[in-house]
Amino acid sequence: MPQLGMAQDAGKIVSWLKAPGDKVAKGDALFEVETDKATMEVEAQASGYLTHVTAAAGEDVPVGQTIARISESAEEDKAPAPPVAAEPPADDALPEGREITMPQLGMAQDSGVIVGWLVEPGAQVGADDLLFEVETDKATMEVPAGVAGYLAATLAQKGDDVPVGQAVAIISAEKPERPVTRAPAKGAPTPAPEPETAPLSAAEAPPKKPTSPPVAAPASGRILASPKLRRVALEKGLDLEQLVKAGHPQPYHMRDLGALEALGAKAPDAAPGAAAQGFRLEATTAQDGFAPFAVSVAETLDDPDALLAGLAGASLGAPCIVAVERFGAQRAFAVPEGRRLSAVNESDDAPDLLLRDLRASALSGVSLGAEEVPVLSIFNKGDGLALTLEAAPQHMAPAQAIALLSEFAGRMGDPLRHLL
C-alpha cells in the first residue's frame, strides 16, 4: 500500500483492475485506492504476473503493508506468500502521540535518507511547519509535520536510510518533559531475506530487477540518470559514460553507484569554475508558432503545459521528465519516446529539464547561471520568441546543448514539424 499523502496512514482498496494470475506490464494500472484526500490508480512497478493478492475491494490497508506481488509466472500464486515481519513490540519509553512516517515521494521509492531535522526535539510545530528534509534517488525535499503539536520523539537521525512507512518521529499533543532521540535500528525488526518475487509495497525489501527490457540509450547520446546519482558521480569524479560502455541498462539510479565505482573510471576534469558558471545559449524565432498551434488542438490536447513539455522533451531526447514553470508554480511531465503529444502525462519525478515560460512577464532575457538541471527560458520578442538555455558542463556537452536549443526553437516556430 503506497503512501499517497504526507499524513496518510492507510488506504482503502476501491477495486482491483487486474485479476490474480493476469499478466501485467510495468506502468499498467493495478488497483484503485481511496484515501481521505483522493481516489487514484496505482501502477505496477515491474512486469510479470499478479499473484498473492491478500486484500480485497473495500478493505482498509495500512501504508507499507504488502497486498500483492508481481511474480515471474502465474504458477507462483500457488506457493505460500513470504511471511511478513512482525511488528516490533511496543516500547513504553516512547511518548504517546501521532507517528510521522517516512513518506513515499515517488511510486518506485523504497526508502529515504534523513538529510536533517528542521525542528528541535521538544519544540512546538504547526501542521504546515517543515519538519525534516529527506533525500531519495530522485530529489531532495522538505516534509511538513502534517499535524500540530510538539516534536516528542525523533526515531531517525541525520544520514539514516529509513524504509517508506517506518516511523521517524512522534508528535504529541502535550509538551514532553524529556524528548526522545533515537536511531531507527533500535527496536526495528531484522529485515527478511529478499523474496523471489518483487513486492508492490515500497516498505518491503528492494525488489528484484523487473523483467521488462532495458531502456536503450537515446539517439541524442544523453545518459538517463537520476539527479542524485549525477551529483554523487560528479563529486566522486566518476563518469556515467562507463556504465553505458559496460552495457548497464538505463536509466541509472543510486543503486548503480556500486557498479560505477567498480569500473573505477574517472570523469575528465572540468576547467576551474566551469561547473558553477556553466554556459548560456540564445536563439530566436521569426514567429510564435506555438500559440496558434495550442489553440488549434485545444479540443483534444487542452493542456498547454503538457504541449510545451512534449516539444521540449522531444528536443532533449525522450524519454525524460520536463518541468514547466510559470508564475512560480511548477508542474512536471513524463515525455515518452515518439512524437505523440497526447502521451505526455504529469509526473512526480525530478526533472531532467526545467522550462520557464516567461512570455507573460516583462522580461526580455535572463542570465541566472547554471542550476541543478538545464534551464530553457521562453520570452516574447516582436512577432516571434526569444529562447535561452543555461546549463553546466556536467549536464550535457556543448554540442548537445546546441542541438537541444536548435531543435526546440524550430518546434516553437513551427510546431507542425514535430508531427512530421
C-alpha positions as CSV (number, residue, x, y, z in Angstrom):
1,M,0.0,0.0,0.0
2,P,1.7,3.2,-1.1
3,Q,1.7,6.4,0.9
4,L,0.0,8.9,-1.4
5,G,-0.1,11.8,1.1
6,M,2.2,13.0,3.9
7,A,-0.4,12.4,6.6
8,Q,-1.8,9.2,5.1
9,D,-1.5,6.1,7.3
10,A,-3.9,3.7,5.4
11,G,-5.8,3.4,2.1
12,K,-9.0,1.6,1.1
13,I,-8.9,-0.7,-1.9
14,V,-11.7,0.5,-4.2
15,S,-11.3,-2.2,-6.8
16,W,-8.7,-4.4,-8.5
17,L,-8.1,-3.6,-12.2
18,K,-6.2,-6.9,-12.7
19,A,-7.2,-10.4,-11.6
20,P,-4.8,-12.8,-9.8
21,G,-2.7,-14.6,-12.5
22,D,-3.1,-11.8,-15.0
23,K,-0.1,-10.8,-17.0
24,V,0.9,-7.1,-16.3
25,A,3.4,-4.7,-17.8
26,K,5.3,-2.1,-15.9
27,G,3.1,1.0,-15.8
28,D,-0.3,-0.9,-16.0
29,A,-2.9,0.3,-13.6
30,L,-3.3,-2.5,-10.9
31,F,-5.9,-1.2,-8.5
32,E,-7.7,1.9,-7.3
33,V,-7.1,3.2,-3.8
34,E,-9.0,5.7,-1.8
35,T,-7.6,8.0,0.9
36,D,-9.1,10.9,2.8
37,K,-7.8,13.2,0.1
38,A,-8.4,11.5,-3.2
39,T,-9.0,8.3,-5.2
40,M,-6.4,7.3,-7.7
41,E,-5.0,4.3,-9.7
42,V,-1.7,2.6,-8.6
43,E,0.6,1.4,-11.3
44,A,2.6,-1.8,-11.5
45,Q,6.3,-1.2,-10.8
46,A,7.5,-4.3,-12.7
47,S,6.4,-6.6,-15.4
48,G,5.2,-10.1,-14.7
49,Y,2.1,-11.8,-13.3
50,L,-0.1,-10.6,-10.5
51,T,0.0,-13.1,-7.6
52,H,-0.5,-13.3,-3.8
53,V,-3.4,-10.8,-3.6
54,T,-4.2,-10.6,0.1
55,A,-6.5,-7.5,0.2
56,A,-10.0,-7.4,-1.3
57,A,-12.0,-4.5,-2.5
58,G,-13.4,-2.5,0.4
59,E,-10.6,-3.3,2.8
60,D,-8.6,-0.6,4.6
61,V,-4.9,-1.4,4.5
62,P,-2.1,0.3,6.5
63,V,0.6,2.1,4.5
64,G,3.6,-0.2,3.8
65,Q,1.6,-3.5,4.1
66,T,2.1,-5.9,1.2
67,I,-1.2,-6.5,-0.6
68,A,0.1,-8.4,-3.7
69,R,3.2,-9.4,-5.6
70,I,4.4,-9.4,-9.2
71,S,5.9,-12.8,-9.9
72,E,7.8,-14.3,-12.9
73,S,5.0,-16.8,-13.5
74,A,1.3,-17.2,-12.7
75,E,2.0,-20.5,-11.0
76,E,3.9,-18.8,-8.2
77,D,0.5,-17.8,-6.8
78,K,0.0,-21.4,-5.6
79,A,3.1,-21.0,-3.3
80,P,2.6,-19.5,0.1
81,A,3.4,-15.8,0.4
82,P,6.6,-15.0,2.2
83,P,6.0,-14.2,5.9
84,V,5.5,-10.6,6.8
85,A,7.9,-9.4,9.6
86,A,6.0,-8.9,12.8
87,E,5.5,-5.5,14.3
88,P,8.2,-4.6,16.9
89,P,7.0,-4.8,20.4
90,A,5.6,-1.6,21.9
91,D,8.1,0.5,23.7
92,D,6.8,2.1,26.9
93,A,9.6,4.7,26.8
94,L,8.2,6.3,23.7
95,P,5.7,9.2,24.3
96,E,2.1,9.0,23.2
97,G,1.2,10.9,20.0
98,R,0.9,10.7,16.3
99,E,3.6,8.8,14.4
100,I,5.1,10.6,11.4
101,T,6.4,8.1,8.9
102,M,8.9,8.2,6.0
103,P,6.7,9.4,3.1
104,Q,6.6,7.9,-0.3
105,L,7.7,10.7,-2.6
106,G,7.7,8.5,-5.8
107,M,6.0,5.3,-6.8
108,A,9.3,3.4,-7.1
109,Q,10.8,4.7,-3.9
110,D,11.5,2.2,-1.1
111,S,13.4,4.4,1.4
112,G,14.6,7.9,2.1
113,V,17.7,9.4,3.7
114,I,17.2,11.9,6.5
115,V,19.2,15.0,5.4
116,G,18.5,16.9,8.7
117,W,15.8,17.9,11.2
118,L,14.4,21.4,10.8
119,V,12.8,21.4,14.2
120,E,14.5,20.9,17.6
121,P,13.2,18.0,19.8
122,G,10.5,19.3,22.1
123,A,9.7,22.3,20.0
124,Q,6.1,23.2,19.1
125,V,5.1,22.7,15.4
126,G,2.1,23.5,13.3
127,A,0.6,21.1,10.7
128,D,2.2,23.1,7.8
129,D,5.6,23.6,9.5
130,L,8.5,21.9,7.8
131,L,9.7,19.0,10.0
132,F,12.7,17.4,8.2
133,E,14.5,17.1,4.9
134,V,14.6,13.8,3.1
135,E,16.6,12.7,0.0
136,T,15.7,9.9,-2.4
137,D,17.4,8.9,-5.7
138,K,15.0,11.3,-7.4
139,A,15.1,14.5,-5.4
140,T,15.6,16.2,-2.0
141,M,12.6,17.9,-0.4
142,E,11.3,19.2,2.9
143,V,8.5,17.3,4.6
144,P,5.8,19.1,6.7
145,A,4.7,17.8,10.1
146,G,1.1,17.2,8.9
147,V,-0.3,17.6,12.4
148,A,0.1,20.3,15.1
149,G,1.7,19.6,18.5
150,Y,5.2,19.0,20.0
151,L,8.1,17.1,18.5
152,A,8.2,14.5,21.3
153,A,10.5,11.9,19.6
154,T,12.8,11.6,16.6
155,L,13.2,8.0,15.7
156,A,15.8,8.5,12.9
157,Q,18.8,10.8,12.7
158,K,20.8,12.7,10.0
159,G,22.2,10.2,7.5
160,D,19.8,7.3,8.4
161,D,18.3,5.5,5.4
162,V,14.7,4.8,6.5
163,P,12.2,2.5,4.7
164,V,9.0,4.1,3.5
165,G,6.2,3.8,6.0
166,Q,8.5,3.4,9.0
167,A,8.0,5.9,11.9
168,V,10.6,8.7,12.0
169,A,9.0,10.9,14.7
170,I,6.2,11.3,17.2
171,I,4.2,14.5,17.6
172,S,2.4,14.7,20.9
173,A,-0.4,17.0,22.0
174,E,1.3,17.9,25.2
175,K,4.9,19.3,25.6
176,P,7.2,16.5,26.5
177,E,9.3,16.7,29.6
178,R,12.1,14.7,28.0
179,P,12.0,14.5,24.2
180,V,13.3,11.1,22.9
181,T,16.1,10.9,20.4
182,R,16.7,7.5,18.9
183,A,18.2,5.8,15.9
184,P,15.9,3.7,13.6
185,A,17.7,0.5,14.3
186,K,16.5,0.3,17.9
187,G,13.5,-1.9,18.1
188,A,13.3,-2.4,14.4
189,P,12.8,-5.9,13.1
190,T,15.6,-7.6,11.2
191,P,14.9,-7.4,7.5
192,A,13.7,-10.6,6.0
193,P,15.7,-12.2,3.1
194,E,14.7,-10.8,-0.3
195,P,11.9,-12.9,-1.7
196,E,12.0,-14.4,-5.2
197,T,9.2,-12.1,-6.3
198,A,9.0,-8.3,-6.4
199,P,6.9,-6.8,-3.6
200,L,4.5,-4.0,-4.5
201,S,5.0,-2.4,-1.1
202,A,7.7,0.2,-1.1
203,A,8.3,-0.6,2.6
204,E,9.5,-4.1,1.8
205,A,13.0,-5.2,0.8
206,P,14.1,-3.8,-2.5
207,P,12.5,-5.7,-5.4
208,K,14.4,-7.7,-8.0
209,K,15.1,-6.1,-11.3
210,P,12.0,-6.1,-13.4
211,T,11.8,-8.4,-16.3
212,S,10.9,-5.6,-18.8
213,P,13.6,-5.0,-21.4
214,P,16.3,-2.4,-20.5
215,V,15.9,1.1,-21.8
216,A,18.1,1.7,-24.8
217,A,20.3,4.8,-24.8
218,P,18.6,7.7,-26.6
219,A,19.8,8.6,-30.1
220,S,20.8,12.0,-28.8
221,G,23.5,10.4,-26.7
222,R,22.1,11.8,-23.4
223,I,22.5,9.5,-20.5
224,L,19.4,8.8,-18.4
225,A,20.3,9.1,-14.7
226,S,18.7,10.4,-11.5
227,P,19.8,13.9,-10.3
228,K,21.2,12.4,-7.1
229,L,23.4,9.9,-9.0
230,R,24.6,12.6,-11.3
231,R,25.6,14.8,-8.3
232,V,27.3,12.0,-6.4
233,A,29.2,10.8,-9.6
234,L,30.4,14.4,-10.2
235,E,31.6,14.7,-6.6
236,K,33.5,11.4,-6.8
237,G,34.9,12.1,-10.2
238,L,33.1,9.2,-11.8
239,D,32.0,9.1,-15.5
240,L,28.5,7.8,-16.2
241,E,29.6,7.0,-19.7
242,Q,31.4,4.0,-18.3
243,L,28.1,2.4,-17.3
244,V,26.9,2.9,-20.9
245,K,30.1,1.3,-22.3
246,A,29.7,-1.6,-19.9
247,G,26.2,-2.3,-21.1
248,H,24.3,-1.4,-17.9
249,P,20.6,-0.7,-18.7
250,Q,19.3,2.8,-18.4
251,P,18.0,4.8,-16.5
252,Y,20.6,4.8,-13.8
253,H,19.8,5.3,-10.1
254,M,21.8,5.3,-6.8
255,R,21.7,1.5,-6.8
256,D,24.1,1.6,-9.8
257,L,26.7,3.7,-7.9
258,G,28.5,0.5,-6.7
259,A,28.8,-0.8,-10.3
260,L,30.1,2.6,-11.4
261,E,32.7,2.7,-8.6
262,A,33.8,-0.8,-9.5
263,L,34.5,0.4,-13.0
264,G,36.8,3.0,-11.4
265,A,36.8,5.3,-14.4
266,K,37.3,9.0,-13.7
267,A,35.4,11.7,-15.4
268,P,37.6,14.3,-17.3
269,D,38.4,17.3,-15.1
270,A,36.4,20.3,-15.9
271,A,38.0,23.8,-16.1
272,P,38.1,25.6,-12.7
273,G,34.8,27.3,-12.0
274,A,33.2,25.7,-15.1
275,A,30.6,23.7,-13.2
276,A,29.4,26.8,-11.2
277,Q,29.5,29.2,-14.2
278,G,28.1,26.9,-16.9
279,F,27.2,28.2,-20.3
280,R,24.4,30.2,-21.9
281,L,23.0,29.9,-25.4
282,E,20.4,32.2,-27.1
283,A,18.0,31.7,-30.1
284,T,15.1,33.5,-31.7
285,T,12.2,32.5,-33.9
286,A,10.7,34.7,-36.6
287,Q,7.2,33.9,-35.5
288,D,5.4,32.4,-32.4
289,G,4.0,29.2,-33.9
290,F,3.1,27.7,-30.5
291,A,0.3,30.0,-29.5
292,P,-1.9,29.3,-32.6
293,F,-0.9,25.6,-32.5
294,A,-2.1,25.3,-28.9
295,V,-5.5,26.9,-29.9
296,S,-5.9,24.6,-32.9
297,V,-5.5,21.4,-30.8
298,A,-7.3,22.6,-27.7
299,E,-10.3,20.3,-28.3
300,T,-8.2,17.2,-27.9
301,L,-5.0,18.5,-26.2
302,D,-6.2,21.2,-23.8
303,D,-3.1,21.5,-21.5
304,P,-0.6,24.0,-22.9
305,D,2.0,23.0,-20.2
306,A,1.9,19.4,-21.4
307,L,2.3,20.6,-25.0
308,L,5.4,22.7,-24.1
309,A,6.8,19.8,-22.1
310,G,6.3,17.4,-25.1
311,L,8.1,19.7,-27.5
312,A,10.9,20.4,-25.1
313,G,11.3,16.7,-24.2
314,A,11.4,15.6,-27.8
315,S,14.2,18.2,-28.4
316,L,16.2,17.0,-25.4
317,G,15.7,13.3,-26.3
318,A,12.8,11.4,-24.8
319,P,12.0,9.6,-22.6
320,C,12.7,12.2,-20.0
321,I,11.0,14.4,-17.3
322,V,10.3,18.1,-18.1
323,A,9.1,20.6,-15.5
324,V,7.2,23.6,-16.8
325,E,7.4,26.7,-14.5
326,R,5.1,29.7,-14.8
327,F,4.4,32.4,-12.2
328,G,6.5,30.4,-9.6
329,A,4.3,27.3,-10.0
330,Q,5.9,24.2,-11.4
331,R,4.4,21.0,-13.0
332,A,6.5,18.0,-14.1
333,F,5.6,15.8,-17.1
334,A,6.9,12.5,-18.3
335,V,7.7,12.6,-22.0
336,P,7.8,9.2,-23.6
337,E,9.6,8.1,-26.8
338,G,7.9,9.0,-30.1
339,R,6.0,12.1,-31.2
340,R,2.6,11.6,-29.6
341,L,1.9,14.7,-27.6
342,S,-1.2,13.0,-26.2
343,A,1.1,10.5,-24.4
344,V,2.7,13.2,-22.2
345,N,1.5,12.8,-18.6
346,E,2.1,14.6,-15.3
347,S,4.8,13.1,-13.1
348,D,6.1,13.3,-9.5
349,D,9.7,12.5,-10.6
350,A,12.6,15.1,-10.5
351,P,13.0,16.8,-13.9
352,D,15.8,16.3,-16.4
353,L,15.0,19.8,-17.9
354,L,13.3,22.9,-16.5
355,L,11.3,25.0,-18.9
356,R,10.5,28.6,-17.7
357,D,7.6,30.2,-19.6
358,L,8.2,33.9,-19.2
359,R,6.0,35.1,-22.1
360,A,3.6,36.8,-19.8
361,S,6.3,38.7,-18.0
362,A,8.0,42.0,-18.9
363,L,11.4,40.3,-19.0
364,S,13.3,40.1,-22.3
365,G,16.1,37.8,-21.2
366,V,17.8,36.2,-18.2
367,S,21.3,35.2,-17.1
368,L,20.9,33.4,-13.8
369,G,23.7,30.8,-14.2
370,A,23.6,27.0,-14.2
371,E,21.2,25.2,-11.9
372,E,20.7,21.6,-10.9
373,V,19.3,20.8,-14.3
374,P,19.5,22.6,-17.7
375,V,17.0,25.5,-17.9
376,L,15.2,26.7,-21.0
377,S,13.5,30.1,-20.8
378,I,10.9,31.5,-23.3
379,F,10.2,35.2,-23.9
380,N,8.1,37.2,-26.4
381,K,10.2,39.1,-28.9
382,G,8.1,41.1,-31.5
383,D,6.1,38.6,-33.6
384,G,8.4,35.8,-32.5
385,L,10.1,34.3,-29.5
386,A,13.4,34.6,-27.7
387,L,14.9,31.4,-26.1
388,T,17.8,30.9,-23.8
389,L,19.4,27.7,-22.5
390,E,21.6,27.7,-19.4
391,A,23.4,24.6,-18.3
392,A,26.5,23.3,-16.7
393,P,29.1,21.1,-18.3
394,Q,28.1,18.0,-16.2
395,H,24.6,18.3,-17.6
396,M,25.5,18.0,-21.3
397,A,28.2,18.6,-23.8
398,P,28.1,21.9,-25.8
399,A,27.2,20.0,-29.0
400,Q,24.2,18.5,-27.2
401,A,23.2,21.9,-25.8
402,I,23.3,23.5,-29.3
403,A,21.2,20.6,-30.7
404,L,18.6,21.0,-27.9
405,L,18.1,24.7,-28.4
406,S,18.1,24.5,-32.2
407,E,15.5,21.7,-32.1
408,F,13.3,23.5,-29.6
409,A,13.5,26.8,-31.4
410,G,12.4,25.0,-34.6
411,R,9.5,23.3,-32.9
412,M,8.3,26.6,-31.2
413,G,8.5,28.5,-34.5
414,D,6.6,25.7,-36.4
415,P,5.2,23.0,-34.1
416,L,3.9,21.1,-37.1
417,R,7.4,20.0,-37.8
418,H,7.3,18.0,-34.6
419,L,4.5,15.8,-36.1
420,L,6.2,15.2,-39.4
